[in-house]
Structure formats: structure tokens, C-alpha cells
Amino acid sequence: MLYWMLFLTGFGLAVAGGTVTITYLNLVPAGLSWWEFFVLIRTRYECYLFPIGIILIFASITLMKD
């Protein structure tokens, strides 16, 4: 049960972080260069939710015995 909660938490974080990252991609056609985009992503803490969520998903799948 704990691993399922870890999986669902990771999934929620990955969805939230991925959505925010895709939303920030709209700044590229507005005149932001790719380098400035990656600097922006690096400075926004909510964009770190995506890799944290992926790590939690991977950990929960690896640790599940079912």
C-alpha cells in the first residue's frame, strides 16, 4: 500500500511539473531563446517537480513486490 501511495504521489508531482514546464514553453515563440528558456526552467522550483515525480515513480515500481 505504501508503494502505491508513493507511485501516486510521484505521478501527481510529475504531472504538475510537466504541465508547468510545457506552459513555460509558450514563452519560446514569444521571443525567449532556448538558452534563456533553460535558465528560466532552472530557476523555477515548480519545474523540479517533474524529475522528482519521475524518481518517485521509478523507486516505487522498483520496490514493489506485486
C-alpha positions in Angstrom: 0.0 0.0 0.0 2.9 2.3 0.8 4.4 1.8 -2.7 1.1 2.7 -4.3 0.9 5.9 -2.4 4.5 6.7 -3.4 3.6 5.9 -7.0 0.5 8.1 -7.0 2.4 11.0 -5.3 5.2 10.7 -7.9 2.6 10.7 -10.6 0.9 13.8 -9.3 4.2 15.6 -9.0 5.3 14.6 -12.5 2.0 15.8 -14.0 2.2 19.1 -12.1 5.8 19.7 -13.1 5.3 18.6 -16.7 2.3 20.8 -17.1 4.2 23.9 -15.7 7.2 23.1 -18.0 5.0 22.8 -21.1 3.3 26.0 -20.1 6.6 27.8 -19.9 7.4 26.5 -23.4 4.9 29.1 -24.6 7.5 31.8 -23.9 9.8 30.5 -26.6 7.6 31.7 -29.5 7.1 35.0 -27.7 10.8 35.8 -28.2 12.7 33.9 -25.5 15.7 32.0 -26.8 16.3 28.3 -25.9 19.2 29.3 -23.7 17.0 31.8 -21.8 14.3 29.1 -21.5 16.6 26.6 -19.9 17.9 29.3 -17.5 14.2 30.1 -16.6 13.4 26.4 -16.1 16.4 26.0 -13.8 15.4 28.9 -11.6 11.7 27.9 -11.2 11.3 25.5 -8.3 8.0 24.1 -9.6 9.8 22.7 -12.7 11.7 20.5 -10.3 8.5 18.6 -9.5 8.7 16.7 -12.8 12.1 14.9 -12.2 11.2 14.4 -8.5 8.0 12.7 -9.6 9.8 10.5 -12.1 12.2 9.4 -9.5 9.4 8.6 -7.0 7.6 6.6 -9.7 10.8 4.7 -10.7 11.5 4.0 -7.0 8.0 2.7 -6.3 7.9 0.5 -9.3 11.4 -0.9 -8.5 10.5 -1.6 -4.8 7.0 -3.1 -5.5 6.8 -6.8 -4.8 3.4 -7.4 -6.5 
